[in-house]
Amino acid sequence: VLSKEMIRLNQVQILLEHCSLHNMILQLAGGDENPFDLPEVPFNDENEVIKESESSGNITIEYPTLYTNRVMRAFFFRNYDDAKEMTKKYAALVGNESLRYQTIFYIFYEGLLAFRLARSEVDRENWLSIGQKAINTYQTW
């Protein structure tokens, strides 16, 4: 019985990691379905998953994946403040030194966001520096 429960929890874990990406695809397609609306998922959205993970520790979240997906989604929908917050959270968690597939996406969107914000933010030089750093990172790879 315990092994069946562990298998079920692992499947829910994998499902939760992909719900964020699924949510982004649905929003881009103009859909309003909730990918969290499944019998196996006891949450309504990814914010509830994060709160549960932080409060109980019963759920392990692949935060780099979640933050990368949220940066992409925020950028696509021109919600630059949210994108900025997610890049800060990702950098605090992983930094730019760890080469993971999420890091590749993260640095790409951080660079896009930086050049976009350099056009409208007061701290223009800082954003240009971040954007240039993203370009240099890609050239190094």
ZILINFEN-V888705 format. One line per field, one symbol per residue. phi: phi as a letter, one per 20 degrees, with the letter a starting at -180 (. if undefined). psi: psi as a letter, one per 30 degrees, with the letter a starting at -180 (. if undefined). A space follows every 50 residues. Layout:
phi=???
psi=???
This chain:
phi=.fffffffffffgffffefffggfffffenecfdfeecffdeceafffff gfffedmfdddeggfffffffgfffgelefffffffffffffedmeeeec fffffgfgfffgfffffffcefegfffffffffffffffff
psi=eeeeeeeeeeeeeeeeefeeeeeeeeeefglgljffikefjglflfeeee eeeeefgfkkkieeeeeeeeeeeeeeghifeeeeeeeeeeeeeeagejjl eeeeeeeeeeeeeeeeffffleheeeeeeeeeeeeeeeee.
